[in-house]
Each structure stands twice: as C-alpha cells, then as structure tokens.
Amino acid sequence: MASRSFLLVVCFLVVVFAFSVAHLPPAKPGFATWKERTLAVGGKLLHVILYTIEWFRQPVWNGELVVDGLHGPIRIHRDPFGVPHVVAGDWHDVLFGQGFVHAQDRLWQMHMNMFLSRGRLSEVFGEVALPMDKILRTLGFDAHAKHEYRCLQEAALDDPTCFVGGEFSLTEVDRKHILVVLDAYVAGINAYLDSAEVSQTPIEFFLVGLRLGQHRFTAVDVLANARFTSWQMTKGSQRDIVRSLLVEAIGEVGADDIEPSYETHLPYHLPQGIVKGRLKVGNELLLKTIQRAEYILPDSADGGSNAWVLSGNRTTTGQPILANDPHLPLTAPSLWHQSHLTFISHRIPDQPHRVHMSGFSMPLLPGTLTGQNDFCAWGVTLANIDVEDVFLEEFTSPDNSTYLYQGESLPVQERVELIRVKDQPEPIRYIVRSTHHGPLVSHVFGTNVPISIRSTPLSFGPEIGLPIMASALRFIRRLAEARNWHDFKESMRIATRPALNIVFADFHNIGYYVTGRVPIRKNGLGDSMVPGWTGEYEWEGYVPFEKMPHALNPECGYVISSNNPILGEGDLWLGNAFTNGHRAHRIQELIESTEKISVQDCARFQVDLLSGAARDFQALVSRLDLEETLTLSAAARAALADFRSWSCEMLAESVSASVYSVWRTKVIQALFRSRLDPELTSIAMGQGLVPVLKNKNQFSTWDSSTLFRMVEGHLENGTYSEWFATEYGDSPRALFAGALEAAVTYLADFFGSEVQSAWQWGQMHQVSMKHQLAKKKPLDQVFNVGPFPVGGDEDTIALSSGNTRDILNGNYNAVGWGVSHRRVVDMSNKMNNSFVVLPPGNAANIASVHFKMDLEDWQRGRLRPMCHVVNDGQCATIAELILSPPSIDFD
C-alpha cells in the first residue's frame, strides 16, 4: 500500500510539472523546442508510472460475487480476446450481466458518456465546460430522458407526449417489462461499483478528481445517452443551414452549382425501388465560444459505414455471407464493446430454448446493435435520411417571449435547467427556450437569427413512436430471438430512431430494411431553412413502415449499403444527405468481378484502398493536357507523370496518393474560394458547423463530384465560368496546373525534401486512436494509441479521414475517424465461421493485454474468430466470474 501511495504522489508531481510546461508561453527563441522535448520526456515518464498503477487496477475476472437484484446466477466467461460471454437464465439477468461487464471494461468511458449526454461536464471539468453543457441542455437530451422515464414509470394515459394510442402504443405488460430490464442493466453497472475495490478505480478518476461510486448510474443516464447517440447519427439540420448560408452568399443559382448531385454511374441501394422477393425455405429454422472546451470532449461520432450481404448463389459455400465495417471516430478505448449474451427464451409457448446473441454494443447502451444469433445475422450503416428541419422564427414581442405562427402570437416555452459547476457552491440557472417546432438553437450554430430545430431524436408523441430506448429494447430483444425474415422484419417495425440501413442474412435468405421515422413534409424538400410562421412547412406525419425501403432476395444476389442514396426510382423523398457512392461502387465492382465469393474475399474487400474519386480525377486530368502548360515546373511534371500511371490505390507507401490528396484539396479550395470566403469554403467542403458535436456536415464527400461536374460542364459548353476566376487562372487547365504547383511546393516543404520518392501517403496521413482526456498534453502520450501510418481516404472502402478544417490548413495527419470494427459472417457453419477485429481491443485499461490486442490485426487487414460461443479451441475460456443472488448456489 505504501509503495502504491508513493507511486501516486510521484504521478501527481509529474502531472503538475508536465501541465505547467504545457502552458508556458514560448517567450524565447528555441524555447518551444525545449518545451516540446520536456513534454515528450514527461509524457513518457508519466506513461510508465500510470501504466504501472493501472496494472494493479484491472478488474477481477475470476471468482464468485454475491450481488442483489438477480433472478438467478450468472456466469461470465472470458475468451482469449477479453470478450465477455454472459450466461444467464433470462433477459433481465443477461442485461444485468451486460451492465456489469460494461462497467468492468469501460467504467470511465461510461461516466463520460453520461456526463456528456446529460450536459453535466461542468461537474467534472469546471467552468470551461459550461458553454458545452448549455448546448447539450438546449438540445434537451437530459430533459427528454427524464420525461421518458416518467412515461415508463407511470401509465401516463392522459399525457399525449407519452406512448399511448396508435401503432406504437405499449401494453401495460410491455411498459413494465421495459422498465424492469432497463433498471436491470443499470443495476448491473451499480453492482460492479459496489463490488469493486477502490484500488480498481480507473486512473482517469484520479486525474480529474472523481471517486469510485461518487456518481451512481440511473435509468435516466441510459435514456439520455440513447437520445444523444441517436441525434449524433441523425442528418439534416446542418445541411439546411449550409444551404441557406450559400444562398445568402452567392444566391440560389450559385448554391445550386455546388449542391450535392449524384453521379449517374454510381449505385443506389435499391435502383428499382422496393424488392418484394420470395422467401427461400430450407431445412433449418460553429460555435467559437466552446472551442476552449474541446480538449475534454471525444471526437464527434459522425461518419459512415459499409455493409453488404451476398446470397448463396454468389458464395463459395452456397449459403449467404454478411460483411459489416462501421466508420466512426477511432478512439482508445473503442466506441464499441464486443460481447456474447445468452439467456433462456420463452417466446415459443411451452418450448423454452437458449438464445445466443453476439456482437457489438456501445457502453451505457444495453443489448447488441450489430451482431448475430443462432439463426440470422445483421449489419448496420447510417441511412443518412434527412429527418431534421430548421425553422426561421419571428418574435412578436420586445422581450422575445412570443412568436408568430399562422397569424397568432404564441408563447415561447421556457424550461429552467440547473447546471452544477465544479468548485461553485450554487448551480447555474439556465433557461432553455423553444417553439412548437423544437428548441431555439441560434446560439448553438453561432447566429443571431432566431432558429429552431425539429428533429426525430428530439421528438415525442404517439406519431413518432416509442421513446428511443423503449423501442431499442424491444427491437434488440426481437432481434435476439429472430429466426427468419419475418421475425427480422417485425423487429424493424419497432425501431424508430435513428434511421439505419440494416442488412440481413439467415441460412437461405438475404434482405435489407431501412428503419426509422421519416417525416412527410407539407411543402419543400427539407434542404434549407424555412419560415416557421406560415405553417406551410410543417410535418404531416411519417412514412408508413410498409413503404420504407426494403428488399428480400434481390435478383442480383446482393445488397450493398455504404451511406449512398437509397432509392433509384419511386416518389419517396428521403432527402439529400447521403454520401457520394464511390465506396458502394467499388464494392459492387469487386462483387461483380468475383465469380464465387468466400469469407476471405470479403475480408479482402473490406481493406480495399482503390479510390473511385481519384480514378475520376485522374481521367479528368487526362482531358486537360496539362503537359502543354509551358510554365509547369520540372517537379510538377515529374509528379504529373507518376500520377498518370498511378493505380489510384491510396496505399500508405504511395507517393501519388499524397500528390492526389493535396492537389485535389487545393483545386477545390481555389475553385470555391473564387466566390466564397475561407470559412464558407471550409463549410461547403464539409466542415461541421459545431465540430465538437458533429464533425462533418452533409456536403462532406461531395466536393469531388461538384468539381467533376463543373469542369466537365465548362469544357463542354462553357457553363460555371464564374467559378473559374481562381487564384491560378480563369480556366480548368490553369486551375489544375496552378494547384499542382502549389501541391508540389507544399509536399516538398512538408517532407523537407524535393525527392518525391519520400512523399509517402502514410507519412503524412496517420491515425491516433484518441482517449477522451488525451487532448490535454501530455496525457496523449499516456492514453492514445498511435500515431501510425494508414492508407485510404473518404472515398475508399477502408475509409479514413480527418477534420475538413485541419486538411485545409495542411494537416493531413489528423485522421479522426475510420473503420471502427470489421466483421464477416458465414451462414454455412452455424455461426462458427464468423470473424471480427475491434481496434485497438476490448479493454480500456492501458496495462491490460487486451487493450491493444486487435491493433496489429486491424492494421494488417486480418480478422480473428468472433467466438459466437466459447469452446475448447481458439475460443476457450480463460477466466470465469460467477454472480450469484444471496443464498443461491451455482453448482
């Protein structure tokens, strides 16, 4: 104990010293270098000390604990990859067990998720986090969660904002069951807090001054986190504002010029609309005021994903194969947690049977979002449907207490929020104001214009469906027990938010369904801010479930989902917030060019680095005959010659990948800056308006498509001429030649060498898997994983990308999001031929062997066994913990 206390004292002194150095101003020549070296040495020393402390703070995986609140005993097996296998007698206990293992593996992460979603960061980090808390309270995740829990606790039949009446109404039995299992998950978390020793407290608690058990978890924490996560995955509001900013700056026609426009050669999910196939039956069942607080926040969860599912006619096994790789912020620990949950189901009367559900969840959210059971598998991508609108409001009183709606003055609704701030005796009183559309969010987006946001994750009422976590728990339970397409489809009916693409496979069928509630707009397309006072742009309900896009056994034998547009035909408007389709196109190429596809082929497809956008850029360059530009330097000509013969693969060792990336950015930047100021250029290229909440807006990934359309239009008929008055000249050839010279100059300066063979993409495109505290130096050297070189970009199947503003400022190294896990499921072997990789690993403790266990496999494009069940082979049990209720023995 004395030696441990000594280590803590030393650690404290190193932290104080390193933080002091980090905040010293570089007042003298050469001081910054000394400061950096001191931070590096201090960071390494701090890493050794904290690693040593964490070695003694790992959770207990073996033994037996007596805990209250269980219906029966629970066994928690650990496989060689640190994945928990929770064996319980019923759904209640298996979620209790999942809460327990989430807390074992990710306790600090769960606390951060709770503080963030409930707008309580100031309690931990002090006044610096107050602006962020005010934004989070304005959006109302905490208030919605409290209301949702009240609706679950009480019948609330007289409250129209609760889930009564209509398609999504809850029976009394359902309501009580959801409440019981939600409380069971939370009880599992708190059971770990009660059982853990102070010596097992994650080191992050010590660094920010928290005590183990200081904050008990409640169901409201889970409900708020569900709302916040759903909203982060929701699209629409930023696009409305960006479009309006563009119209204000360059008019409707100019805004139309850079409007995302889908290229005709790229694929849709369902090019011919909804596919009602036949079942195959077998013998088997921009807010600058918050920039100070950015260092305490995780990278925003905004990205994309890939998923595809192949029918047995296209596979080497003769049965379906499903692949999924979600693209989200790359963090340490991962946003995902892998587990296997098994319990006894009584879904079939008089036939109790054990259900196995394995896959991935997010800490502080119960269940399994993407995974499989014994009969079917499912994979998830964001649907990118526009389910948000931004309304311009008009106040009708001097104090802004009333607003105009259809000729009447209505009162602005107010809600008082009390925000507790560390080291302050009294909470801050903050007033949230809203109209019937939703919260007034002008300050969130940094504008003086009164605007409100309507968003499905921020909505209540029987029309929108069950509250998010209530629907999610029913949805996940149905998926766990699903045996076929019919069961899968019925589970999709329950899932109301966020909007997701979910691909499906059982032993004989493949399918696809889009979940979520899509608004039917009275007028307009929801693509820009609209007047809220007229009543002309209200929502008139939601798209019926049966009309949502779906497919069963399409004739082509596959479904591809990569956040690309969904419907090629039909009158269902889903918005224009999709990504550009290059990833989907490349997956389609690989599928169509492979006669029979194996699990290994799918794993190879997932790490493919060919960029379709680079290929189009290369073709465009060929049309411009840049070699005829007499002023082109020898360095630019050499880079151009190599670029012309390049394979368009964004390999880490590729030089032309570096040239392309910088060249492309400088071309588009110059094109947009011919008519837009630098800040609006960054936004038009996809920079999020509030990056700490949503890193990108819906114009992201479309700038290359806009460039191709403008250049081709100008070459063929002289259109878009006003965009080509650029700093490099007034023609496409001058633009590309000048941007190439600028790119070559930048690369020579960045690498400190004019030898182009040294300009490898991986040396300027690197990823660090970031910890939530690591934005505060020198903690980055303690908790971050990386940096290390990676290939790819936004348009490759193996996606990797960074913040748009960083890239425009020449920082390509800040790769913030990419492939957060990869999974391939072969339906031919009872789920025992499933493979996965989860970077960096399943544990959060930096001293755990499982903290970075998957990192090398992820880097090298390898998969490991998923261990759908534990066995005597690669998935053998390495540890077993038994949770027992009082007075019950587990024999």
N, C-alpha and C positions, 0 to 999 in steps of 0.2 A: 504493500500500500504506500509506504514511504517513497519507494522508487517511482511509483506512478505519479504521486504528487509532485515529486521533483521534475518529472517529465512535463507535467502540466505547467509548472512555473517557467521552465525553460521555453516551452512552446509559447507561453504568453509574452515573454520578453522578446522572442524572435518576431512574433506578430507585430508587437508595438514598434519594434525597430524597423521592420520592413514597411509597415504602413507609413511610418514617419518619413522614410526615404521616398516612398511613392509620392508624397505630397510636397516634397521640397521643390521649389522653383529652380529651373536651370539658369542661375544668375550669371555664371562664369563660363567662358569658353572651355569646352571639354567636360563640363560638369555633368551634362546629360549622359555622356558615355559612362562616367563613373557611377552615376545613379543607376543606369541600366545594369551594369555589372554587379553592383551591390544588391539590386533586386534579384538578379539571377542567382547569386550565391545564397542570399537569404531565402529565396524560394526553394532552392534545393535542400537547404538545411531544414526548412520548415516541413518539406515533404517527408524527409526521413523521420522527423520527430512525430508528425501526425500519423504517418504510416505505422510506426511502432505502437503508438497509442491505439490506433484502430485495430491492430492485430489482436489486442486483448478485449476489444469491444464487439466481437462478432456474436450474432445471436446463437442461441443453443438449438441445435438440430436433432439432438438425441435425448431420450429420456421420457418422462411422463409428467404431465402437469394436470392438476385438478382445477377446473375452471367452472364458474357458474354460467347458466344460461343455455346449456346444451340439452338436446333431446336424448342423445346417446353419445357414445365415444367416437372420436375422430382419429384416424391415423394420417400422419403427414410424412410420406416418403420423400426423400430427395434423391434424384438421379445424378449421374456423374457430371451433369451440366448445371447443377444447382437448381433445377426446376422442381418445384413442389408438386407432389401428387396427393391431393386431398381426398381421402376416402371417408365418406360419411353415410349416415343412414337415410337422410332426407335432404330436401332442397334447403331447408332452414339451416341445417348444420353444415352443409357444404359451403354456403356463403359465409357462415361464421368462420369456418376454417380458412376461406379465402381472405377474409378481413385480417385474420391472424397472420397469415404468411405475407400479405401485402405489408403489414406493419413490421414484420421481421426483416423483410428485404428492402423496404423503401420508406421508412418512417419519416425521414427528413423531407423527402420528396412529397409525401402526403401532407405534411404540415404546410409546405409551400403552396401546394395546390389549394389547400383550404384557405390560407391567408389571402391568396391571390383572388380566387373566385368570390370570396365574401367581402372583398375590399377592406381587409384587415392588415395590410402590410405595415401600416404605421405602428401597430402594436409591437412589431419586432424591430423595424428599421428606423423608426422615429419620423420626424417631420419631413425628411427627404422623400418619403413615400406618400405623403398626404395628397399631392395632386393626383397620383395614380389611384389612390383609394376613392377619391371623389368621382373619377371617371367610372370606376367599377360600380360604385353605389348608384351613379346616374343610370347606368345600363340595367341595374336592378337585379343582378343575379341573386344577391342575398335576400332581397325583399320577395322575389318570386319564390325562392326556396322556402322561406318561412310560410308563405301563403299555401304553397303546395303541400307542405307537411300538415298544416291545419286541415286542408281538404282531406288528407288521408286519415287524420285522427278522428275527424267528425264526419258524419254523413253529409252535412252542409247542403241539404236538398234545396234550401232557399237561396243559395248563392249561385248565380248564373255563371260565375267565373270558375266554379268547380266543375268536375266531370260528371254532370248529370244529364241524362237525356241523349238521344241521338245514337249514332253508330258506335261511339267510343265510350258509352256510359259503363260504369263499373257496377257490378253487383256488390251487395254488402259482403259476400264471401270474398270476392276478388279484392275489395278495398282492404279488408282486414288482413288478407294473406300478404298483399304487397307491403303493408305496414310492418308485419311480423318479420318478413325476410329482409327488409331494409334495416330494421333495427337489429336483426341477427348479424348482418355484415358489420355494422358499427360496433356491436358488442364484441365481435371477434377482434377488431382493432384495439378496443379498450382492454380486452383480456390480455393482449400482449403487453400493453402499457403496465397493467397490474402485475404481470409475471416477470417482466424484465428487471434486471438489476440496474442500478444507477451506472455501474461500470460498463453496461452495454449500450449506453446512450451514444448515438451517432455524434461524431466530433463536431458537426455543424452546429449542434445545440450549444456547445461550449463557446464556439466562435461568435455567436450572436447573443449569448446570454440567456438562453432558454433552459428550463429544467425539464427533465423527462416527466411526462404526466401533467405538466403545467396547463396544457390545453387538452381537455377531453374531447373526443370526437362525438358528434351528434349526427342524426339523420339529415339535418339541415345542411351540414357540411357536404354530404354526398350529393344532395339535391342541387346545391349551388354549383358544385363542380361540374355536374352534368349539364346544367344550363350554360355555364361558361364555355365548356368544351364544345358543346353544340354550336354556340354562337361563333366561336373561332373557326369552325368548319363551314360556316354559312356565307353565302356570296350575295352581293347585290348593292349594298349601301355605298361602298367606296366607288363602284362604277358610276352610280348616279351622280355623285359629287364630281368625279373626274370629268365626266361628260359635260356637266354644267360649267366647270372651270374652263374647259376647252372652248365651249360655245361663247362664253364671256370674253375669252382672249382673241379668238380668231373667227367667230361666227359659226353658224350652223354648217355651212359648206366646208369650212376648214376642219371642223370637228368630224364631219363625215369622212374626210380624207384619211384620218388616222383611226377611224372606227374599226375594231376587230372584224375582219372579214375572212370567212373560212375558204381555204383553197380547194378547188373542185376535185383535186386528185387525192385528197386526204379522206380517211374513212369516218363514218358515223358508227355509233353502237348498233343502231338498227336502221340501215339505209332504206329499207322498205316499210318501216313502221313496225307496229306490234306484230310479233310472230307467235301465232297460236298453234304450236306444233302438237304432235301426238306423243303421248307417253309411251315409253318403251318399257315393257314389263318383263322381268326375268324371274329367276327362282329365288332371289334374295329380297328380303324385306329392306395627322401632322400637328402634333401638339408640342411645341417647343418647351413649354413650361414643365414638361415631365422628363425632359432629357436628363436632368440631374439624377433621376431615379432609375435610369436604365440599368445601372450596374447591379441592381438587386433582382432584376427580372429575368426569367428564362427567355430564350428565343421564342418568338411567337409561333404558334402551331398553325402555319399556313403553308400548304404545299400541294402535292398531287400524289398520284399512285398509279400503279399498273396492276391489272388482274386479267387473266384470260382463262378460259375453260375449253377443253377440247373433247369432242365426242370420241367414243371408242373407235369409230371408223378412221380416225386420224392418228391413233396412237399405236405404239408397238405392242401394247398389252391387250388391245381390243376393248379396253374399258376407259372411262374418262380420266383425264388428268387436269388438275386445277393448280394455277400458279398465282401468287399474290406478292407484291412488294410495295407497301405503303411508303410514300415520300413525306417525311415530316422533319422537324428540327432534329439534328444529330446531337444528342445530349449524353452526359455522363452523370447519373445512370440514364439508360434509355427511357423514353416516354412509355415504352411497352413493358409489360411483365408477363412472362410465359408461365403457364400453369396447366395442370390437368385436374379436373374436378369430376368426381364420380359419386353418385348417390342412387338410392332406390326410388324408382318412379312408380306411381300408381295410376298413370294416365290411362292405361288399359284396364278396365274393371276386372278384378279377380286374377290379374296377371302381373303382379309386381315384378319388375326387372331392373337390373342395374344399368344406369346410364353413364356413359363416359363422354366428357366434353373437354377437349384440349385445344389450346390456342393462346390468344393474347388478349390481355385486358390492360387498362390504364389504372395505376394506383389511385385509390379513392373512388373507383367506379367498379361495382360488383359485376360478376359474370364474365363472359367471353365475347368479344366483339368480332374477331376474325378467327375462325377455327374449324373444328370438325367434331362429329360424334361417331358412333359406330356404323352409321348408315349413310351419312352425307357430309359434304364439306362446303364451306362458303368462304368467299374472299370479298374484300371491301375496297372501294375507292370513293373519293368525294364525287358527288354528282354534279357539283358546280351549277346547280339550278339557281336562278335569281329568285330568292324568296324574301327580299327586303326592298323597301321603298323609302325614299327620303322626301319629306313634305316640307315645302316652304310654308311658314305660318305667318299670320298677320295679327299683331296685337291690336286691341281696340281700346285700351286704357293707358293713361300715362305711366302707371306703375307696372304695366305688362301683366296684370293679373287676369285679364280676359283676352280671348282670341276670337277671330271671326270664323264662322262656319255656316255656310248657306244662308247668309244674311242675318244671322243671330250672333250675339256675343255670348260665348260660353266661358265658364270659369276655368282658369288654368289650375290643374290639380297639383297639390303640393304634398310631399312626403318628407318628414323630418328624419334624417339619418344622424345617429350619434357615432362618431368615429374616435376611437381611443388612440392616443398617440403616446408612444414610449416616453417616459420621464415627465409626462404632463399630468397634473392631478385630475383635471376635468376633461371629459371628451369634447371634441369639436362638434358643434351643431351645424349640420349641413343640410340645405333644403334642395330636394330634387323636384323639378317641375316637369309636367307632362301635359299633353293634349290627348284627345281620344285616339290619335294615331300612335302615340308612344312617347318616350322621354324626349325632352328638348335637349339636343346634343350639340348645340353650336360650339360650346367650349371644348368639346371632345375633338372636333375637327378644326379648331382654331379659326372660327369665323364669327363675325358679329351679326350675320344674317340669322334670324330665328328659324331653326330647322328641327324637325322631329323625325324619328326613325320608327318605321313599322317593320318588325322582323319576326318570323315564325318562332325562333327560340325565345323571344321576349313576349310571346302572346299566351293568353289564357282563354279558356272557354270551351264549350262542347263542340263547336265547329272545328276548332284546330285539333282537337283530340285530347288524349290523356296528357297530363303533365309529363315532361320528358323522362324522368326516372321511372315513373309508374309504367309508362309504355315500354321503356327499355327493359325493365324486369320481366314483364310479360313476354316481350319479344325474345329475350335471351332464354327464358325457360322453354318457350315453344321451340326455339332452335335446338336446344339441348335434347329435346325429346322427338325431334322431327325424324321421320323415316323415309320420306319421299317428297316429290314435288308438291303434292297437295299440302302436306304439313308445312313445307317451306313457304309456300305462297300465303298460307293463313298467318304465319308468323310475320310476314312482310306487311300484312294489313294493319298490324298493331303499331309498327314503327312509324312514329310521326315526325321526329326531328332528330338529327339533321337529315338533309336529303343525301342519300347514299346510293351508289351503284353496288349491288350485291350479286356476284356470280355464284352459281350453284352447280354441284355435281352429286349424283348418287351413283349406284353401281351401273346404271344403264342410261341415265338421262343427264343432260346439261340444261342450264337455264339461267335466267337473269331477271332481276326486278329492280326498279327504282323505288326507293322508299321516300317517305316524307310527305309533307302537305304543301302543295304548290298553289299559290293564290291565283284566283281568277280575277283579273283587273277589269274594272268597269270601262276604262279607257286607257290608252297608252300601252307602252311595252315595258315600262319599269326601267328604262335605260337612262333616265336623267331625273333631276329633282322636279317635282310637280307642285302646283299650287294646292295647298291643303284646304283653302277656304271655300272652294267651289263645290266640293262633293263629287266632282267628275272623275276622280282617280281613286276612289275607294275600292276596297276588295269586296267582291261579291261571292265569297265562299271559296272552296278549294276543289281542285281536280279530284273527281271520284277515284277510288282505288283501282277500279277495273280499267280506267283509262290511262293509268300511269304506265310508262313504257315497260314492256317485259317481253321475254322470249322464252320459248320452250323448244329445244331440239331444232335450232335453225338449220336450214338445208345445207349451208356452207360447212357445218360441223364445228363451229367455234363461235365464241363471243369474246370480244376484246373490249376492255374498259380502261381508258387512260385519261380520264377527265376531259375527253374530247366531246364535241357535240353529240347528242344522243339520237335524235330523230332526223332522218333524211327526208321523210315525207309525212304529211299529216298536218292538221291545223292546231296542234297542241303547242303553245308558245311556252318555252322553258327558259327564256332569257338568252343573254349573250355573254355569259360569264365563264365560258369554257376555255380550256387551253387549246393550243393551235393544232393538235392532231399529229404532229410528227412522230411522237412515241408510238401511237396507235398504228400509224402507217408502217413503221419499221417492224413492229410485232407481226403485223399482217404479212409483210414480205417474208419474214422468217418462217412463219407457219406455212405459207403457200409454197415456199421453195423446199420444204422438207416433206418427203413422202410419208413416212411414219415417224411420229414424234415420241421420244422417250422422256423419262424424268430428267435424264442428263441433258437432253436437248433444251428442256425448259429452263434448267439451271443455267445453261449457256446463254439462252436468250436474255435472261434477267440481267446479265452483266455485259450485254452488248453495248458498244460505245460509238456506233455509227450515228452521226447526226444528219438527219434529213434536211434541217435548215442549212447546215454547212454545205450539203450537196447542192441545194438550190442556189446558195450564194456563189459557189464555185461555177455553176452553169451561167449565172448572171455575169460574173467576171469575164467569162469566155466571150460573151457577146460584146463586151465593151472594148476589146482590143487595147488593153492598157499599155502594151509594149510600144505602141505608136506614140505614146506621150513622151515627147522629146526631153522633157525636164525630169523624167523619172531617174532617181539616183541608182548607182550600181547596187547598193544594198537592197533597195526596194525591188529592183529587177531580179536579184537572186532569190529574195523571199517569194516573189511572184512565181518564178519558175518552179520552185519546190511546191508551192501551193497548188499549181495547176495539176501536178501529178500525185497529189495527196489523196489518200483513200477516204478522207472525210471521217475517219475514226478519231475520236477525242481521247487518244491514248495518253497516259501520263508522260511517256517518253517522247511524244510527238512535238516537233518544232512548229509544223504548220498549224497544229491546233492552237498554239499560242498566237501565231500570226493572225489566224482567222478570228479568234475571240476578241483581240484588241482592235483589229481592223474593223470588224463588224460593229463593235461598240462605237468607234469613232465615226463611222459612216452615218449611223442612225442618229448619234448625238448631234452631228453637224447638220443633218437634214432637219431634225426637229428644232434645233436652235435657230434655224433661219427664220422661224416665225414664233417660237416660244421662248420665254425666259428660262434660265437654267433650272430653277426649281420646278417649273411646269414640265420641262423636258424630262426631268427625273420621274415625275409622276406619270407622264404619258408613256414612259418606258417601263412602268410597273411598280414604282416605289410606293409602298403603303403610306396612306395619309397619317396613320398613327402606328408607326413601325413596331413599337413595343407591344401592341395588341395584334396587329395584322401586318406582317412583314411586306406583303405584296398586295397590289390591287388587281382588278380583273383585266387590266390592259397588259399585265405581265405575260410574256412569251409571244405576244402578238406583234412586236415591233419589227421582227424579221419579215413577217408576212406583209406588213404595211410597206416596208422598204421594197420588197419584190414587186408589189402591185404598182407602186408609184413609179419605179424605174421602168418597168415594162410599159406602163401607160404613157410615160413621157417619150420613150423610144418609138413607140408605135404610132401615137397620134398627138404628141406634144402636150398632153394633159399634165396637171400638177406642176406647171412651170414655176409657180410662185414659191414652191418648196425648194427649188434648186438654186436659189440665190444664197449659196452657202459660203462659208469662210474659205473654201477650197476652190470655188469657181461656180459657174452657173449651168453646168451640165452634169449628167451622171458620170461621164468619164472623168471630168475634173474632180468631182466629189470623191470617187473611189481612188483616184491617183493620189490626191492630197491626203486622204485618210490613211492610205497605205504608207506614205512617207511618215506621217505622224505616228503610226503604229510601230514602224521600224525604229524610229527615234526613241519612242517610249521603251521598247524592248531592250535596246542597247543600253539605255540608262538603267533600267530595272535590273538587268543581269550584270551590269558593269562590264560588258564585253560586246564587241561588234561581231564576234564569232557566232554565227547564227546556230551552229550545231549545239550550242549551250542553252539555247532558248527553249527548254523543255517545258511542256504544259504543266506537268506535275510539280515543277519547282516554283511555279507562280500560282498554282491552283491547289491549295491544301486545305484539309479539313481538321478542325479541332472539335472533338465531342465535348461540349461545354457543360460545366456544372453551374448550378444556379447561383453560387457565390463567387464564381471564378472571374466575373467582370471586375472584381476588386483585386488588383495586384497586391501581393504575389500569390494569391490563392489559386490563380490559374495554373501555376506550376505544381500545385498540390493535387487538384481535383480534375483538371482537364485531361482528356486522352488525345494525344497528338501535340502539335500538328504533324501530318504526314501527307505525301502526295496522293492525289486521286485524279482519275480521268473523268470524262463526261462533262456535260453541261445541262442546261434546261431542256434540251431537245433530244437527249439520248435516253434509251430505255433505262440504263443505270444512271439515273438523274443525279446531278449535284449542282448546287447553285448558291449564290450569296445575295446579300443585300444590294439592290439596284444602285443606291447612292454610293455605296462603297466601290462598286465597279466603275461608276462614272468618275470617281475620284482616283481611279487607278489601282484600287486594292482588290485584286482578283483572289487573294489568299483567303479572304474571309468566307469560306464555304460554310454556310449555316445550316443547310438542310439537304437531305438526300434520302437514300434508301435506308429506312429505319428498321426493317427486317425483311427477310426473304423466306418464302415458303412454297414448297411444291408437294402436292398430294396426289398419289397414285391410288385410284379407287380399286385396283385389281387385287390388292392383298390385305383386305380388311383393315385398312388404315395403318398397317405396319410398314408400309413403304412410303412414309411421309418424311420430309426433310425440311430443315429450317436453319436460319442463322440469325442471331439477335445481337447487334453490336451496341456497346462493347461486351456486354454479358448480362446475366440476370440479376446480379447482386449490385448493391450500391456502396458497400464498404470497400474502400480503396485497397485494403490489405487482404481482401478475400480472393482466393484463387479463381472465383467465378466473376470477379469484377470485369476483367478483360478477356475472359476465356474464349469468346467468339470473335475477337477482333481480327486475328490473323486470317481466320476462315473468311470473314467478311471482306477483308482487303484482297484476298486471293480468289474470290468468287466461288468459294466452296460452301457446301451445306453439310450439316450434321444430322443424325437421326432426331426426329421430333419427339420420340418416346411418347406415343399416344397412350401407352400403358407401360408400367415398369415390368421388366422381365429379367432373365438371367444373363442376357448378353450385354450389348452396349448400354442398355437402359437399366442396369441393375441398381438396386437400392444401395446408396452409400450411407444413408442416415435415416432414422425413423423417430419421430416425436409423436407421442400419444397425448391427446387432450381428452380428459375424462370428466364427466359430471361428478359431483360429490356422491360417494357411496356406490359407484358403479365400477366394476372391474372389467377390463378388456382382456379376455383370455384368448 
